[in-house]
């Protein structure tokens, strides 16, 4: 499972890094050292992600411990898309609160600073985490399969969305058309424009998939400036590090 997670990361991030070279040539110029660091941390994270994933695969196939099912007739067809939404909502809530906790100054400096060392983030930064942060991300989906029934193909959709959002939100440019990220859909869904603001200002935009928690808790600060001027090649401003004694925003 560690090998699968690692290869998935290399293929997905590599593909979007190549897309960046084609669509935004020069955007990652001068970031070779940073990219190598991102790949190193990400492969270490893959090893951590692989452990609970392996436990789930073994428990499901050998012992039937999980609530993963393969027969579509086990549940109503309407539950198939609902289960995907339930998983994404649960993962988003977990991510928001653990992410916000990791922005407490002491935790940030010891753990989350590894991820924010990517300035600006690149397509390779999706899994660039300190081992403790990787652990918080590695347990949530494996825990959910013991709690919420889900078809194996629906679980694949969840993992696909998780992978794609993780990579595309860190590319440093907006993949989706302006009509999506600046329109009614963009008011509730997170894309690179929203997450880039987090990498600029730090104390805001903590969500993963949806803007619900950020809006509810007053931590939504809109989208990044680069999204509106993506064709100019302008890079985002240098982020401001949390100061000692500063609590979560």
C-alpha positions in Angstrom: 0.0 0.0 0.0 2.9 2.3 0.7 4.2 1.6 -2.9 0.7 2.3 -4.3 0.4 5.6 -2.4 3.9 6.6 -3.4 3.4 5.8 -7.1 0.0 7.5 -7.1 1.6 10.7 -5.7 4.5 10.6 -8.3 2.2 10.0 -11.2 -0.4 12.6 -10.2 1.9 15.3 -9.1 4.2 14.7 -12.0 1.4 15.0 -14.5 0.3 18.3 -13.1 3.8 19.5 -12.8 4.2 18.8 -16.5 0.9 20.6 -17.2 2.2 23.6 -15.3 5.4 23.6 -17.4 3.2 23.6 -20.5 0.5 26.1 -19.4 2.5 28.4 -17.1 6.1 28.1 -18.3 8.7 29.4 -15.9 6.3 29.3 -12.9 8.5 26.9 -11.0 11.8 28.4 -12.2 14.4 28.5 -9.4 12.4 26.1 -7.2 14.4 22.9 -7.9 15.7 22.6 -4.3 12.2 23.2 -2.9 10.7 20.6 -5.3 13.3 18.0 -4.2 12.4 18.7 -0.6 8.7 18.4 -1.4 9.2 15.1 -3.1 11.3 13.8 -0.1 8.7 14.7 2.5 5.9 13.5 0.3 7.4 10.0 -0.2 7.9 9.8 3.6 4.3 10.7 4.0 3.4 8.0 1.5 5.0 5.4 3.8 2.8 6.7 6.7 -0.3 6.7 4.6 0.3 3.2 3.5 0.2 1.7 7.0 -3.5 2.3 7.9 -4.5 1.8 4.2 -2.8 -1.6 4.4 -4.6 -2.4 7.6 -7.9 -1.5 6.0 -7.2 -3.6 2.9 -6.2 -6.6 5.0 -9.1 -6.2 7.4 -11.6 -5.9 4.6 -10.4 -8.8 2.5 -9.3 -11.3 5.1 -11.7 -10.6 8.0 -14.6 -8.4 6.7 -14.0 -5.9 9.5 -14.9 -2.8 7.4 -18.2 -1.6 6.0 -16.9 -1.6 2.4 -19.2 -3.6 0.2 -19.0 -4.8 -3.5 -22.6 -5.7 -4.2 -24.6 -2.6 -5.4 -27.8 -4.2 -4.2 -26.7 -4.1 -0.6 -27.9 -0.5 -0.4 -30.2 1.6 -2.5 -28.6 3.2 -5.6 -29.3 6.7 -4.2 -27.0 5.9 -1.3 -24.0 5.5 -3.7 -23.5 9.2 -4.3 -24.7 10.1 -0.8 -21.9 7.9 0.7 -19.3 9.9 -1.3 -20.7 13.2 -0.1 -20.8 11.9 3.5 -17.1 10.9 3.3 -16.1 14.2 1.8 -18.0 16.2 4.4 -16.5 14.1 7.3 -13.0 14.4 5.8 -13.5 18.1 5.3 -14.5 18.7 8.9 -11.6 16.7 10.2 -9.2 18.5 8.0 -10.5 22.0 8.9 -10.1 21.5 12.6 -6.8 19.6 12.6 -5.5 22.1 10.1 -6.6 25.0 12.2 -5.0 23.4 15.3 -1.7 23.0 13.5 -1.6 26.8 13.0 -1.2 27.3 16.7 2.3 28.8 17.0 3.9 25.9 18.9 2.4 23.2 16.7 3.1 25.2 13.5 6.8 25.6 14.2 7.3 22.0 15.1 5.0 20.4 12.5 3.1 22.4 10.0 6.0 24.6 9.0 7.3 21.7 6.8 4.3 22.2 4.5 4.5 26.0 4.5 8.2 25.9 3.7 6.9 25.6 0.1 6.8 29.2 -1.0 5.1 29.3 -3.4 3.6 25.7 -3.3 4.0 23.6 -6.4 2.2 20.5 -7.7 4.7 18.4 -5.8 3.7 19.9 -2.4 0.4 18.0 -2.0 1.8 15.5 0.5 4.8 17.5 1.7 4.1 17.0 5.4 5.9 16.5 8.7 5.3 12.8 9.8 2.9 13.9 12.6 0.8 15.9 10.1 0.9 13.0 7.7 -0.4 10.8 10.5 -3.5 13.1 11.1 -4.3 12.8 7.4 -3.6 9.1 7.0 -6.1 7.9 9.6 -9.4 9.7 8.6 -10.5 7.7 5.6 -9.4 4.4 7.1 -11.4 5.2 10.2 -14.5 6.1 8.2 -14.7 2.7 6.4 -15.3 1.2 9.8 -18.2 3.6 10.5 -20.0 4.5 7.2 -20.9 1.9 4.6 -19.5 2.6 1.2 -19.3 0.7 -2.1 -15.7 0.0 -3.2 -16.1 2.0 -6.4 -17.5 5.0 -4.4 -14.5 4.7 -2.1 -12.3 4.9 -5.2 -14.1 8.1 -6.2 -13.4 9.6 -2.7 -9.7 8.7 -2.9 -9.6 10.2 -6.4 -11.1 13.5 -5.4 -8.8 13.6 -2.4 -5.8 13.1 -4.6 -6.8 15.6 -7.3 -7.8 18.3 -4.9 -4.6 17.9 -2.9 -2.5 18.4 -6.0 -4.5 21.0 -7.9 -5.0 23.2 -4.9 -1.2 23.6 -4.6 -0.2 24.2 -8.2 0.2 27.9 -7.9 -2.3 28.6 -10.7 -6.0 28.1 -11.2 -6.9 25.0 -13.2 -10.7 25.7 -13.3 -12.4 28.4 -15.4 -13.2 31.7 -13.7 -16.9 31.0 -14.0 -16.5 28.2 -11.5 -14.2 29.6 -8.9 -15.6 33.1 -8.9 -19.3 32.1 -9.3 -21.9 30.6 -7.1 -20.2 27.2 -7.1 -16.9 28.7 -6.1 -18.6 30.3 -3.1 -18.8 26.8 -1.6 -16.1 24.7 -3.3 -12.4 25.1 -2.7 -10.0 25.4 -5.6 -6.4 26.7 -5.9 -7.6 30.3 -5.8 -9.0 29.7 -2.3 -6.2 27.6 -0.9 -3.5 29.9 -2.3 -4.8 32.6 -0.1 -4.1 30.3 2.9 -0.5 30.0 1.7 -0.2 33.8 1.5 -1.8 34.8 4.7 -1.7 31.6 6.9 -4.5 32.6 9.3 -7.5 31.8 7.0 -9.0 29.4 4.5 -8.3 26.2 6.3 -10.8 24.0 4.5 -10.1 21.1 2.0 -13.1 20.6 -0.2 -15.8 23.0 1.0 -15.8 26.6 2.3 -18.6 25.8 4.8 -16.4 25.7 8.0 -14.4 28.7 7.0 -17.6 30.7 6.4 -19.2 29.4 9.6 -16.1 30.2 11.8 -15.2 33.5 10.1 -11.9 32.3 8.7 -12.8 32.7 5.0 -10.8 35.4 3.3 -11.8 34.9 -0.3 -9.5 33.9 -3.1 -6.0 34.7 -4.0 -5.0 37.6 -6.2 -3.1 35.4 -8.6 -6.3 33.8 -9.8 -7.6 37.0 -11.2 -4.4 37.7 -13.0 -3.2 34.2 -13.7 -2.1 35.1 -17.3 0.3 37.8 -16.0 2.6 35.2 -14.5 2.7 37.2 -11.2 3.7 35.3 -8.1 1.8 35.6 -4.8 3.3 37.8 -2.1 5.5 36.3 0.6 3.4 34.8 3.4 3.4 36.1 6.9 4.6 33.6 9.5 2.6 33.3 12.7 4.2 35.2 15.6 5.1 33.7 19.0 2.1 34.0 21.2 -0.4 34.4 18.4 -3.4 32.0 18.6 -5.3 30.5 15.8 -7.2 33.0 13.6 
